[in-house]
Amino acid sequence: MTYQEAEAYIAQINADNFGGYNDWRLPTVEELLSLLEQERPVLFFRLTAEAFDKLKSGDEPLPEDVLERMKPLQDQKIFAEADFIKAAQQLIKNEEMALYQTRILKQAKVYGLYINPMFDSTQSWVWSSDIFQRKGEG
């Protein structure tokens, strides 16, 4: 949605007296910031090819045989941390999981937006009524 489309939408909902109100407007940046969470929520756990690459490198790379046994987890979305750990433990030994769990979980976490989940979790940006001028413009 463009800024002009957002303004037109607001004009329309005001004309329609949406929700019994006709004074709808775009929020200020300060109002938008009030919607933010302090921490990013973990949406799910998934080991991507990139995550496997990161687990192969670094200061403490995971052994190739452990990574190979974990391949069935690649690109699976698992929503609960306990379920992810259980699935990994079924593929590698408990003592190996205990040793590597922190690194594996760090690479598997897929974070969401900071926006409070009561709002649309798929939205990655919002319009504001505040006007900012870029250097060199107007």
N, C-alpha and C positions, 0 to 999 in steps of 0.2 A: 504494500500500500504506500503510495507516495504521500508527501506532506499535504499536497492539495486534496488528495482523496480523503485523507484523515479529516481535514477541515470540512469537506463537503459532507462526510458521514456525520460529523458532529452537528452541522447545520440541520441535517435531515432528522436526527434523533431529537433535537431541540424543537423542530417544527412538529414532530409527532408526539411531543410531550412524553417521551419515553420514560417509563417508570414513575410517571407523575411529576417529572421535572422538565424544565426547559432552559436550564442554565448549565448544561454540560459543556466541558472544555477540555483541552489537552492539559495534562498535569505539568507542573514545573519539575525541574530536575530534582529539587529537594523532595518533592512529593514522590517522585519515582524512586529515589534512594530509600524512602521509608518502606518500600516493598521488598527490599533486599534481605536475604538471610545472612547471618554472620558466617556460616560455613556452607560450602557447596555440598549438596546432598549426593550420596552415591546412588546412582540409578540402578546399576546392575554390575555384574562382574563378567568380563569377557577377555580371554587371551587372544589377541590378534596376532598376525604374523609379526607386526612391529614389536609387540610385547615379548614374543619369543626371542626376537633379535636382541632386545635389551637384556633379557635374562641370560643370553649367551655371553654377553660382554660385561664390562664393568670390573670393579675391584674383586667381586666374588661371583664369578660366573657359575651358573648351575651346570652340573655334569651333563654331557650330551645324552647319556642313557636316560636320565631323569626327564629331560626335555622331550625326548622321543616318546617315552611312556605317557607324557601329558598331552601329546598331539590330539587325542580324541576330544579334548576340551576346546581346541582352537575354534574361535568364532561362535561358541555357544553362549547365549545370554542366560545367566543364572542370577536371579534377583535377590536371594538371601545369602549373606556371607557364610552362614553355617552350611547351606546346601553346596556352595562352591567348594568349601574346605572338604566336605564329605566326598564330593565327586573327585577331587584331586587325590584324596587319601585312598580311594578305590583304585587309582592308577599308579600311585607310588607308595612306598612304604611309609608307615606312620612316623618313623624316626627321620626319614628324609623330609617329610612334610613339616615336621616340627623344626627342622633345621632351616628350611627354605621358605616357610610360610609367609614371613613378613615381606620378603622380596616378591614372591608370587602375587600376594594380595595387592601390593603397591602397583604392580604392572597390570593387574586385572581390573582395577577399579575404573569404572566409567562414570565420570561426574556429570551432574546436571548443571543447570544455570543457578545463579544465586537467587533468582526471583522466587518469592514465596510460592510453594506448590499450589496454593489456592487459586493462583492465576494460571494462565496457559503455559504449560511446561515446554511446549515446542517453540515458543516465541523467543527469538534471540536478540531482538532490539525493539525499542519503542520510540514514539515521537514525543517531544516535549514542547511546551509553549514558550520556553525560554529561547531567546535569540542570541546566538554567538556569532561574532564576526571573525573570519579568518584573516590573518595577517595578509595585507596586500589586496584584500577585497573591499570594494566600495569605500 
